[in-house]
Amino acid sequence: MSKKSGLDRAILGQAVKESFVKLDPRALWRNPVMFVVLILAVITTYFTIRAVGGAGKNFWFDLQIALWLWITVLFANFAEALAEGRGKAQADALRKTRSETVAKKLAGEKTEKISASQLRKGDVVLVEAGDFIPGDGEVIEGIASVDESAVTGESAPVIRESGGDRSSVTGGTRVLSDWIKVQITANPGETFLDRMISLVEGAKRQKTPNEVALTILLIGLTIIFLLAVVTLEPYAIYSGTILSIPVLAALMVCLIPTTIGGLLSAIGIAGMDRLLKRNVLAMSGRAVEVAGDVGVLLLDKTGTITLGNRMATEFVPAPGVSPERLADAAQLSSLADETPEGRSIVILAKEEFNLRERDIAAIGAKFIPFSAHTRMSGVDLQGREIRKGAMDSVARYLQEKGSEMAPEVKAAVEDIAKKGGTPLVVAEGKQALGVIYLKDVVKGGIKERFAQLRRMGIKTVMITGDNPLTAAAIAAEAGVDDFLAEATPEAKLKLIREYQGNGNLVAMTGDGTNDAPALAQSDVGVAMNSGTQAAKEAGNMVDLDSNPTKLIEIVEIGKQLLMTRGALTTFSIANDVAKYFAIIPALFIVTYPQLGVLNIMGLATPQSAILSAVIFNALIIIALVPLALRGIPYRPLGANVILRRNILIYGVGGLIVPFIGIKLIDMILTVLRLS
């Protein structure tokens, strides 16, 4: 048997135990519908015990009703416990990543070894190769390769360094190479890992607004049916019908929406669990639910829509210059350039013109590094002076040498800029050889994803620091609906508030301190785990994989949660109608034989009809548990289409399934003579 199967057995076994533990009224009262069923089970059991030694047939009938009422409560508890159990299993796995770590606390120039549990917010520690990071913090000095697999599950190491948006580190992760100095940002018990464990266990899970609203509706329906059942007793006495307490309890349980009442909590917990399986930690159930109603997605261009680095895609030579000569000069000027752009120029020259990389030291070349002052880089070798950089910088360079840039080169620069690319002019001596076309490469399949979101009714907005011309070109290629160019923190915040002011729910991703205000303002703010502490604290979700495109999956999971809850609510209310046809005629058919026309299922006896409805009412909860945990398969369809599908599948299905199920149970009870 696989390890996974073993884990499943362990979760199932624990869920069965928890089903009985949750019979505690102090725990069950939070689920009002099932709390009412518990009270009815207790009352029915009491009257059944009182009937011991009395009329045998009624005793066994009442006993079966009591047993199935208890089973109904246990099945509802099992659904919730099973959903919680999956989270607790993940929490146990996270706990194993925590160990008593020794921290190298810095005090001036001295290093003191202490237990990680003694560290406090503000302390500075030294973490070297092979050491575990003793607590959450920010890198204030150094750079290191860090293994975060214990937290994220991702085996590839990541780089953490001081400054920028990749300075945040998590306690329990391990430094693989080099060293870093970390300033602790959380006290023991308040770390990110502690919060993760608490959240996945469901200990702090609060009901979402929609869940609260649905609970209030279920309470209202329960009160209405309670009043209806209570008033039936005097009416039955007046009409000469005898209704026992167990029968009235059975009627009450079949009338109230026990199916959705028993599954409601499990649906919410399972939604958070589905997110966690994708390495996204939701700080609240509300965030998951809101994600399903998001109308606007704000996405960073770099790393989300594009691959994140500009790549050389074309050499555009000046008049009279061969493409091979331009490529040769461009490659020579980039041999010592270790940036992704520089490496892409070397590779493009190699692929298009078979120009092999050359050793700068071997050919006696002197590399000229890029500087903010000159805005150029290049190489001097064997009497040749090659420079590459922005058009204005290269134009000044040529002017200093008494030369001018050819108009065709300037036209090529303007053409590349209009296409959303970045032009780099290459010059040798007094001549501009041509232009390198650097392009932000849009991720494959991203345009189709945005088209899918559009069909869902979601507007996509690209956020970029590029100029409007470049931003417009990339936005058109990627297929986004709108863009914000030259974006500043203030501009992002203003844009979010404008959309919210128009009634939209907004989601966005971010990883930097400058993203924190916008993340806090967004309805769904997804912070990257690789980002700063400020960003993680401002958002209401953290993506452990630091993959900005995950926002699209988060929206889909949120919609799946809402669809699942809506579908099962529809099914629950619809299947109650079928139970009315089974149990109402059974109660009064002796006094009013005309009600026999409502017995369209042809149930054998009144006792069989009542018992069949109660048994079906319990079994349908456990039958729907896999669907509640897995969720309704999501398809990018409009709200009207989804509503029609729900009504057809779960509304009509909710009417038909109980008729079939109750009839089958009635036939089994009749054959076994249990009614």
Disulfide bonds with the S-S distance in Angstrom:
none
